[in-house]
Amino acid sequence: MDREILLEVPGDGASCRIRVGSLDPLPWEGPLCVVVDRRVARWHRERLPSGPTLEVRGGESLKTVRNLEKVWSFLKEVGADRGTLVLGVGGGTVTDLVGFATATWHRGIPCAFIATTLLGQVDAAVGGKNGLDWGGAKNQVGTIRQPRFVVCDPGFLSSLSPEDYRGGLAEVVKTALLDGAAFFERLEDWQGLLRHRDPEVLAEVVHRCAAFKALVVQADPQEADRRRILNLGHTLGHAWEVVLGRSHGEAVAAGIVAACDLSVHLGLLDPSWRDRVESLLRGFGLPTRLSASTEALLSVLVQDKKRRRGEIHWVLLAGPGRPLVQPVPLSEVPALRL
Ligand SMILES: NC(=O)c1ccc[n+]([C@@H]2O[C@H](COP(=O)([O-])OP(=O)(O)OC[C@H]3O[C@@H](n4cnc5c(N)ncnc54)[C@H](O)[C@@H]3O)[C@@H](O)[C@H]2O)c1
């Protein structure tokens, strides 16, 4: 059964319909063109909407100015204007690129996404942030602009690689921890079913995560404050990703545990919650402890600090559903062992 979430941005009137379920019927009747991840096209070609199509190679290396120009050239070739919908079909790299390309083409033409990775369905395709990597840093260039709609069809997830699927599960655990104990406990119950990609459980989980993110975005569409809670596990996670070259999902899993450790250390979180989080992530085959030289980690954290005008704000937990964002001196962070 399809379920719909309406993300309405107060003020500018933009809204985005997020459908968790099947692609058909696509909520658009005008002209459209498609930018699709080549791997998705290979696995799911018969399910793709018809129209002029550009195939791209998904992965972080997609998010470059060169590939942005390729999308712009495609839009020029097909004569895309403000009456044309550009449908991005793929994971977070495709939706980030298509979101940015359409925000800038003719000062903004409509876009929509079919999210095909677990990370895309629970996070990247929802919320309107888009962007490119530039000058050696991730997401340096980008805008915040809502797509017309997002379809999250768990049927696409069957072909995901084990690594990409696990990476998405790390974000699911993050969302459950931000949402509350009830969702977290369901994940504990569903551990085995999720490991086996049970379609019904996946639909339920994707729906809960997308609905949670939509609520947070609605409360803070421009990422002024509340939206920062979505960075739980990403501060050290990002540093491990850069220093150790670990996948985003693996680094975030360890980052979530490090945020729990810090919360326990500061007397905010009962250690039994940290242990349950660690055990759930481990059950999904994710690493929960990573180590790297403190010096190397600090060099990444200091760059983040500059970007955020002087302070690193950590997302901490006083319990599931009770996140708080506050600066903590680096000397207090157990994972940095200063
Ligand atoms: N805009 C946001 O709010 C936001 C939030 C979180 C992450 N992101 C961005 O999302 C990106 C990561 O997203 P991702 O993990 O989806 O990465 P991705 O787009 O690189 O997809 C991961 C891999 O899965 C493949 N793939 C995609 N769908 C598939 C399918 N159905 N079957 C088989 N293979 C498939 C891709 O080809 C790629 O190799 C990062 O660039 C990150 O910055 C954006």
The ligand as an SDF file (V2000), in Angstrom:
LIG
                    3D

 44 48  0  0  0  0  0  0  0  0999 V2000
   21.0340   16.2810    0.0280 N   0  0  0  0  0  0  0  0  0  0  0  0
   21.0230   15.7350    1.2080 C   0  0  0  0  0  0  0  0  0  0  0  0
   20.2820   16.1440    2.1200 O   0  0  0  0  0  0  0  0  0  0  0  0
   21.9310   14.5590    1.4750 C   0  0  0  0  0  0  0  0  0  0  0  0
   21.8230   13.8520    2.6730 C   0  0  0  0  0  0  0  0  0  0  0  0
   22.6500   12.7380    2.8540 C   0  0  0  0  0  0  0  0  0  0  0  0
   23.5710   12.3900    1.8670 C   0  0  0  0  0  0  0  0  0  0  0  0
   23.6480   13.1280    0.7220 N   0  0  0  0  0  0  0  0  0  0  0  0
   24.6030   12.7670   -0.3400 C   0  0  0  0  0  0  0  0  0  0  0  0
   24.2190   11.4930   -0.8350 O   0  0  0  0  0  0  0  0  0  0  0  0
   25.3740   10.8750   -1.4040 C   0  0  0  0  0  0  0  0  0  0  0  0
   25.4060    9.4190   -0.9810 C   0  0  0  0  0  0  0  0  0  0  0  0
   24.1950    8.7910   -1.3950 O   0  0  0  0  0  0  0  0  0  0  0  0
   24.1440    7.2540   -1.8220 P   0  0  0  0  0  0  0  0  0  0  0  0
   24.7370    6.4250   -0.7540 O   0  0  0  0  0  0  0  0  0  0  0  0
   22.7770    6.9860   -2.2840 O   0  0  0  0  0  0  0  0  0  0  0  0
   25.2280    7.2190   -2.9860 O   0  0  0  0  0  0  0  0  0  0  0  0
   25.2360    6.9040   -4.5510 P   0  0  0  0  0  0  0  0  0  0  0  0
   24.3140    7.7500   -5.3130 O   0  0  0  0  0  0  0  0  0  0  0  0
   26.6860    6.9870   -4.9140 O   0  0  0  0  0  0  0  0  0  0  0  0
   24.7690    5.3920   -4.6200 O   0  0  0  0  0  0  0  0  0  0  0  0
   25.5910    4.3840   -4.0570 C   0  0  0  0  0  0  0  0  0  0  0  0
   25.8930    3.2850   -5.0930 C   0  0  0  0  0  0  0  0  0  0  0  0
   24.7120    2.5570   -5.3300 O   0  0  0  0  0  0  0  0  0  0  0  0
   24.4750    2.4320   -6.7420 C   0  0  0  0  0  0  0  0  0  0  0  0
   23.0200    2.3040   -6.8660 N   0  0  0  0  0  0  0  0  0  0  0  0
   22.0750    3.2560   -6.7280 C   0  0  0  0  0  0  0  0  0  0  0  0
   20.8470    2.7000   -6.7360 N   0  0  0  0  0  0  0  0  0  0  0  0
   21.0240    1.3800   -6.9070 C   0  0  0  0  0  0  0  0  0  0  0  0
   20.1500    0.2730   -6.9920 C   0  0  0  0  0  0  0  0  0  0  0  0
   18.8240    0.3980   -6.8300 N   0  0  0  0  0  0  0  0  0  0  0  0
   20.6860   -0.9630   -7.2040 N   0  0  0  0  0  0  0  0  0  0  0  0
   22.0350   -1.1210   -7.3160 C   0  0  0  0  0  0  0  0  0  0  0  0
   22.9190   -0.1330   -7.2100 N   0  0  0  0  0  0  0  0  0  0  0  0
   22.4140    1.1230   -7.0210 C   0  0  0  0  0  0  0  0  0  0  0  0
   25.1280    3.6580   -7.3440 C   0  0  0  0  0  0  0  0  0  0  0  0
   25.4820    3.4450   -8.6970 O   0  0  0  0  0  0  0  0  0  0  0  0
   26.3530    3.8280   -6.4450 C   0  0  0  0  0  0  0  0  0  0  0  0
   27.3880    2.9840   -6.8870 O   0  0  0  0  0  0  0  0  0  0  0  0
   26.5790   11.6650   -0.9250 C   0  0  0  0  0  0  0  0  0  0  0  0
   27.0940   12.4030   -1.9960 O   0  0  0  0  0  0  0  0  0  0  0  0
   26.0130   12.6030    0.1430 C   0  0  0  0  0  0  0  0  0  0  0  0
   26.6930   13.8260    0.1920 O   0  0  0  0  0  0  0  0  0  0  0  0
   22.8460   14.1900    0.5090 C   0  0  0  0  0  0  0  0  0  0  0  0
  1  2  1  0
  2  3  2  0
  2  4  1  0
  4  5  1  0
  4 44  2  0
  5  6  2  0
  6  7  1  0
  7  8  2  0
  8  9  1  0
  8 44  1  0
  9 10  1  0
  9 42  1  0
 10 11  1  0
 11 12  1  0
 11 40  1  0
 12 13  1  0
 13 14  1  0
 14 15  2  0
 14 16  1  0
 14 17  1  0
 17 18  1  0
 18 19  2  0
 18 20  1  0
 18 21  1  0
 21 22  1  0
 22 23  1  0
 23 24  1  0
 23 38  1  0
 24 25  1  0
 25 26  1  0
 25 36  1  0
 26 27  1  0
 26 35  1  0
 27 28  2  0
 28 29  1  0
 29 30  1  0
 29 35  2  0
 30 31  1  0
 30 32  2  0
 32 33  1  0
 33 34  2  0
 34 35  1  0
 36 37  1  0
 36 38  1  0
 38 39  1  0
 40 41  1  0
 40 42  1  0
 42 43  1  0
M  CHG  2   8   1  16  -1
M  END
$$$$
